[in-house]
Amino acid sequence: MKQLFNYTIKMKHLVKPSFYVKVLCAIFAIGLISCSKTDNRGSETPPSVDDGKSKFAIWLQLGTWPNTTQYVAGVNDITTGSVSLDGNGDEVTSKADYGIVANGDGYYYYPSSSTDFGKMTKFEYKDDKMQVVKEVPFTYQNAINDHLWVDDTTLVFLGYNGDYNEVIYTVLNTETLEINNGNLELPAIPNEYLYLQIAGSEYNSGKIFLTFNYTKEWPETGDLPIYLAEITYPSMNVASVSEETRTLGTAGGGDMWEPTSTKDELNDIYMMLVPSFVYEKNNPSAVFRIKNGDKTFDENYFFNLTETLGSETDGMTYIGNGKAIISYTDGQISENESYRGRFALVDLRTSSLVKKLELPLDNATTVNSVLVDNGKAYIIINTETEKDYIWEVDPSTGAVKPGIEIVGGYDYILRIDKLKK
């Protein structure tokens, strides 16, 4: 039986984000397949040059924390065949953890805020090796919980100071690794509350929208509203703050480990809030919408995922045309069980369920296990006794079929990334 971590949304908030620096990860990659094509005159163009870069990367881990080792190796086709660590993989345990960011440009961006390794690093996965492109000092933030892209070369990280009572931002130029740090001027923490907790964020037309709330010392939770901050970019001034009371408590999420918010083709923003600390009080996991041009949540939109799926949710990955894949825990399975993860295809625009996906139970719904390529969605499933596949999902029907098999020799599948568009 595979021994896997059982991360949950609750664990994300029970454990300080610095914990994730200790959970070091890895990517799994194989060679590049070049192909020839015929131009409109019927002549064959020369085959593309093998640049040593894989199209996809899979993160695999051996062992259980704290005795873990992570590897990198990659594949160019995730729809068929098999891949294993036998003879493949670059061990990257000492280089990065799974709070690393990919943008489909062939590079990774990793902010390490640990006291003994405070660096911002740009990696390139090439020739089956995770290679450092550039590295600069990075010590301003204590822990990072969220990130968002402003454009193809501007990456914003959101995290905390050492006391977790201020939200700190880092604006990174991914070409030069130039860094601009600052503190967000959010409303003061109310009496009897101690910490700030940020959830999801999205960028649209010169504005960053950030959800956050205030928390007490665990196990006390509190039941203040969830707040939505409108932040003007690039000044990073907080222009307005509004309250959301249709679900209360600690807003789960944080896009460093899995997506919980998105912007669609209409520039409408959808943000999933997961009030896991007060889930017992019937505050549902739900999706909220900010219509393009607005600065507050749409009062006429409320997608109750707990009611729709019968359980608390973990992540939300947008796959196009208004559709998203929701990862959630099966409410019919005991919390003492590790394998209780499910996935569902939903229509965000109509706030409706398309289909609960017919996939094996998963043990990793709180990792980056979904990606989109050529109009199809792909999901990694960590099963208990069955074979592990990357599953292909038809976004219109929710039909699933197995793609590439990930063959033994590991204990945990951490994430899948698209490295080349």
C-alpha positions in Angstrom: 0.0 0.0 0.0 1.4 3.4 -0.9 2.1 5.6 2.1 0.9 9.1 1.2 0.3 12.4 2.9 -3.2 13.3 3.7 -3.2 17.1 3.2 -6.5 18.8 3.8 -7.7 22.4 3.8 -7.8 22.2 7.6 -4.2 21.2 7.7 -3.2 24.1 5.6 -4.5 26.5 8.2 -3.6 24.5 11.3 0.1 24.4 10.2 1.9 27.6 9.6 2.9 28.1 5.9 6.5 27.7 6.8 5.7 24.0 7.1 5.5 23.7 3.4 9.1 24.8 3.0 9.9 21.5 4.7 7.8 19.5 2.3 10.3 19.6 -0.6 9.1 18.3 -3.9 10.1 17.2 -7.4 9.3 17.0 -11.0 9.3 14.1 -13.3 10.3 14.6 -17.0 11.3 12.8 -20.2 12.5 13.8 -23.7 11.1 16.0 -26.3 9.4 14.5 -29.3 9.9 16.7 -32.4 7.7 16.4 -35.4 7.7 17.6 -39.0 4.8 19.4 -40.7 3.9 20.2 -44.3 3.4 23.8 -45.4 0.6 25.0 -47.7 2.7 24.3 -50.8 3.0 20.6 -49.9 6.7 20.6 -49.0 7.9 19.2 -45.7 9.5 21.6 -43.3 12.6 20.5 -41.4 11.8 18.8 -38.0 12.0 21.1 -35.0 15.2 21.1 -33.1 15.3 19.2 -29.8 15.9 21.9 -27.2 16.1 19.5 -24.3 12.9 20.8 -22.8 9.9 18.6 -21.9 6.3 19.8 -22.4 5.0 18.5 -19.0 6.5 17.9 -15.6 5.2 15.5 -13.0 6.4 15.9 -9.3 6.9 12.6 -7.5 8.0 11.9 -3.9 9.6 9.0 -2.1 9.0 8.5 1.6 6.8 10.3 4.0 7.6 13.6 5.8 10.1 14.3 7.3 12.0 11.6 5.5 11.3 12.5 1.9 13.1 12.7 -1.4 11.7 14.3 -4.5 12.5 13.8 -8.2 12.1 15.5 -11.6 11.6 14.0 -15.0 9.2 14.9 -17.7 7.0 13.7 -20.6 5.9 15.2 -23.9 2.7 13.1 -24.2 0.4 12.6 -21.2 -2.3 10.7 -23.2 -0.7 7.4 -23.6 2.2 5.1 -22.6 3.9 4.9 -19.2 6.6 6.5 -17.2 8.6 5.5 -14.2 11.5 6.7 -12.0 13.6 3.8 -13.3 16.5 5.5 -15.0 14.7 8.8 -15.0 14.4 11.8 -12.8 16.4 14.6 -11.3 16.5 14.6 -7.5 15.7 18.2 -6.4 15.1 17.8 -2.7 17.6 20.5 -1.7 16.5 22.9 -4.5 12.8 23.7 -4.1 9.5 22.6 -2.6 6.1 22.3 -4.1 5.2 25.9 -3.4 6.9 26.6 -6.8 5.3 28.5 -9.7 5.2 27.5 -13.4 3.8 29.7 -16.2 4.1 27.5 -19.2 7.2 29.3 -20.4 9.6 26.6 -19.6 10.7 28.1 -16.3 9.9 27.8 -12.6 9.9 30.6 -10.0 10.6 29.6 -6.4 10.5 32.0 -3.4 12.2 30.5 -0.4 11.6 32.7 2.7 13.3 30.3 5.1 15.8 31.8 7.5 18.7 29.6 6.2 17.9 29.9 2.5 16.3 33.2 1.7 16.5 33.3 -2.1 14.3 33.9 -5.1 15.3 31.4 -7.8 14.4 31.0 -11.5 14.8 27.4 -12.6 14.7 25.9 -16.1 13.9 22.2 -16.5 16.2 21.1 -19.4 18.0 18.0 -20.3 16.3 16.2 -17.4 17.8 18.5 -14.9 16.4 21.3 -12.8 18.9 24.0 -13.5 19.3 27.4 -11.8 19.0 30.3 -14.3 19.3 33.1 -11.8 19.1 33.6 -8.0 18.8 36.7 -5.9 18.4 37.3 -2.1 14.8 37.1 -0.8 14.3 37.7 2.9 11.4 40.2 3.2 8.5 37.8 3.7 8.1 35.2 6.4 5.7 32.9 4.5 3.9 33.0 1.2 0.3 31.7 0.8 -0.8 33.0 -2.6 0.4 34.2 -6.0 -1.0 35.7 -9.2 0.2 36.8 -12.7 -0.3 40.4 -13.8 1.2 39.7 -17.2 3.6 37.2 -18.7 6.6 38.7 -16.9 5.1 40.0 -13.7 4.4 37.6 -10.8 3.0 38.8 -7.5 3.4 36.8 -4.3 1.3 37.5 -1.2 2.3 36.4 2.3 2.9 37.5 5.8 5.3 39.1 8.3 6.7 37.0 11.2 3.7 37.7 13.4 1.1 36.9 10.7 -0.7 40.1 11.4 0.4 42.0 8.2 0.1 41.0 4.5 3.2 41.5 2.5 3.4 41.6 -1.3 6.3 40.9 -3.6 6.2 42.0 -7.2 8.7 40.0 -9.3 10.0 40.7 -12.8 10.5 37.1 -14.0 13.0 38.2 -16.7 15.4 40.2 -14.5 14.3 38.9 -11.0 14.0 42.5 -9.9 11.9 42.5 -6.7 9.6 45.2 -5.2 8.3 44.5 -1.7 5.7 46.2 0.4 2.9 45.9 3.0 -0.8 46.1 2.1 -2.6 48.7 4.2 -5.6 46.5 5.2 -8.0 47.4 8.0 -6.7 46.9 11.5 -7.2 43.5 13.1 -10.4 43.6 15.4 -10.1 43.2 19.1 -9.8 39.6 20.3 -8.4 38.5 16.9 -4.7 37.9 16.3 -3.9 37.1 12.7 -4.7 37.8 9.1 -5.5 34.9 6.8 -5.4 35.5 3.0 -7.3 33.2 0.6 -7.4 33.8 -3.1 -6.5 36.6 -5.5 -7.0 37.5 -9.2 -5.9 40.4 -11.4 -8.1 42.2 -13.9 -7.6 45.6 -15.7 -5.3 47.3 -13.2 -6.9 45.8 -10.1 -5.9 43.0 -7.8 -8.8 41.4 -5.9 -7.8 39.6 -2.7 -10.0 37.7 -0.2 -8.9 37.6 3.4 -10.2 37.4 7.0 -9.2 37.6 10.6 -8.5 34.6 12.9 -7.9 33.7 16.5 -5.5 31.2 18.1 -6.5 27.7 17.1 -8.8 26.0 18.2 -10.8 29.2 18.6 -12.2 30.2 15.2 -14.3 33.3 15.3 -17.1 34.1 12.8 -16.3 37.4 11.2 -17.2 38.0 7.6 -14.8 37.2 4.8 -13.4 40.4 3.2 -12.7 41.4 -0.4 -10.0 44.0 -1.0 -9.7 45.9 -4.2 -6.1 46.8 -4.7 -4.9 49.3 -7.4 -1.9 48.0 -9.4 1.0 48.9 -9.7 0.7 51.3 -6.7 -0.6 48.4 -4.5 -2.9 50.9 -2.7 -6.0 49.3 -1.1 -8.8 51.2 -2.8 -11.8 49.5 -1.1 -12.7 46.7 1.2 -16.1 45.0 1.2 -17.7 42.3 3.4 -19.1 38.9 2.4 -21.5 37.3 4.9 -23.1 34.5 2.8 -20.4 32.2 4.3 -18.4 33.0 7.4 -15.2 32.0 9.1 -11.6 31.3 8.0 -11.4 31.5 4.2 -9.6 28.4 3.0 -7.5 28.5 -0.2 -4.3 30.0 -1.2 -3.0 29.5 -4.8 0.5 28.5 -3.9 -0.6 24.8 -3.7 -3.7 24.6 -5.8 -5.9 27.2 -7.6 -9.0 28.5 -5.9 -9.9 31.4 -8.1 -9.9 32.3 -11.8 -10.8 34.8 -14.5 -12.8 33.7 -17.5 -12.9 34.8 -21.2 -15.4 37.5 -20.3 -13.0 38.9 -17.6 -15.4 37.9 -14.9 -13.6 36.7 -11.8 -14.8 33.6 -9.8 -13.4 33.0 -6.3 -14.0 29.9 -4.2 -14.2 30.4 -0.4 -13.7 27.4 1.9 -14.6 28.3 5.5 -13.2 25.1 6.9 -12.8 26.1 10.5 -16.5 26.7 10.9 -17.8 24.1 8.4 -19.7 22.5 11.3 -21.8 25.6 11.6 -23.2 25.0 8.1 -21.2 27.7 6.4 -20.8 26.3 2.9 -17.9 26.1 0.5 -19.1 28.4 -2.3 -18.0 30.3 -5.4 -18.5 34.0 -5.7 -18.3 36.2 -8.8 -16.9 39.7 -9.5 -18.4 40.8 -12.8 -16.0 42.6 -15.1 -15.8 46.3 -14.1 -17.2 45.8 -10.6 -15.3 45.9 -7.3 -17.5 43.8 -5.1 -19.0 40.3 -5.2 -22.1 40.0 -7.3 -25.1 39.9 -5.0 -27.1 37.8 -7.5 -24.5 35.1 -7.8 -23.8 32.4 -5.1 -22.8 28.9 -6.1 -23.2 26.7 -3.1 -20.7 23.8 -3.7 -21.3 22.1 -0.3 -25.0 21.7 -1.2 -24.1 20.7 -4.8 -21.4 18.1 -3.9 -22.4 17.2 -0.4 -19.0 18.1 1.1 -16.3 20.6 1.7 -14.2 21.6 -1.3 -10.4 22.0 -1.8 -9.5 23.5 -5.2 -11.0 25.0 -8.4 -9.2 24.8 -11.7 -10.6 26.7 -14.7 -10.6 24.7 -18.0 -12.3 27.2 -20.3 -15.7 28.2 -21.7 -17.1 28.7 -18.2 -16.2 25.2 -17.0 -14.1 24.3 -14.0 -13.0 21.2 -12.1 -13.6 21.2 -8.4 -11.6 18.9 -6.1 -13.5 17.9 -2.9 -13.6 15.3 -0.2 -16.3 12.6 -0.2 -18.6 13.5 2.7 -19.8 9.8 2.9 -16.3 8.6 3.8 -14.9 8.9 7.3 -12.4 11.7 7.9 -10.1 9.0 9.3 -9.7 7.5 5.9 -7.0 8.8 3.6 -8.5 8.1 0.2 -11.6 10.2 0.0 -10.8 12.7 -2.7 -13.2 13.3 -5.6 -13.5 15.6 -8.6 -16.4 17.2 -10.3 -17.0 19.2 -13.5 -19.1 22.4 -13.0 -20.4 25.3 -15.1 -19.4 28.5 -13.2 -21.6 30.8 -15.4 -24.8 28.8 -14.7 -23.6 27.8 -11.2 -24.5 24.2 -11.9 -23.0 20.7 -11.7 -22.1 19.1 -15.1 -21.0 15.7 -13.7 -19.3 14.1 -10.8 -16.3 12.5 -12.5 -16.1 8.7 -12.4 -12.5 8.4 -11.1 -10.9 6.4 -8.4 -10.7 7.8 -4.9 -7.8 10.2 -4.5 -5.4 11.0 -1.7 -4.2 14.4 -2.9 -7.1 16.8 -3.6 -5.1 19.7 -2.1 -2.2 19.6 -4.6 -1.9 21.0 -8.1 -3.3 17.9 -9.8 -5.2 19.4 -12.7 -4.0 21.0 -15.9 -5.4 22.0 -19.3 -3.9 21.3 -22.7 -5.4 21.6 -26.2 -9.0 22.0 -24.9 -8.8 18.9 -22.6 -8.4 18.7 -18.8 -6.0 16.2 -17.2 -6.1 15.0 -13.6 -3.5 13.0 -11.6 -5.1 10.5 -9.2 -3.2 9.0 -6.2 -5.0 5.7 -5.7 -4.6 3.3 -2.8 -4.4 -0.1 -4.6 -5.2 0.6 -8.3 -2.8 1.8 -11.0 -2.1 5.6 -11.1 -2.9 7.5 -14.3 -3.1 11.0 -15.6 -6.8 10.9 -16.6 -8.1 12.8 -19.6 -11.4 14.7 -19.1 -13.8 15.7 -21.9 -14.8 19.3 -20.8 -18.2 19.1 -22.5 -19.5 15.8 -21.1 -17.3 15.0 -18.2 -16.3 11.6 -19.7 -12.9 10.3 -18.5 -10.3 7.9 -19.9 -6.9 6.9 -18.6 -3.8 8.5 -20.2 -0.2 7.9 -19.3 0.4 5.5 -16.5 2.7 6.5 -13.7 4.5 3.3 -12.7 5.5 2.5 -9.1 8.7 3.3 -7.3 7.3 6.4 -5.5 5.0 7.2 -2.6 3.2 10.3 -3.6 2.3 12.3 -6.8 2.6 16.0 -5.9 1.7 18.0 -9.0 1.6 18.2 -12.7 2.8 21.2 -14.7 2.7 22.4 -18.3 6.1 23.7 -19.2 5.6 24.5 -22.9 2.6 26.1 -24.6 
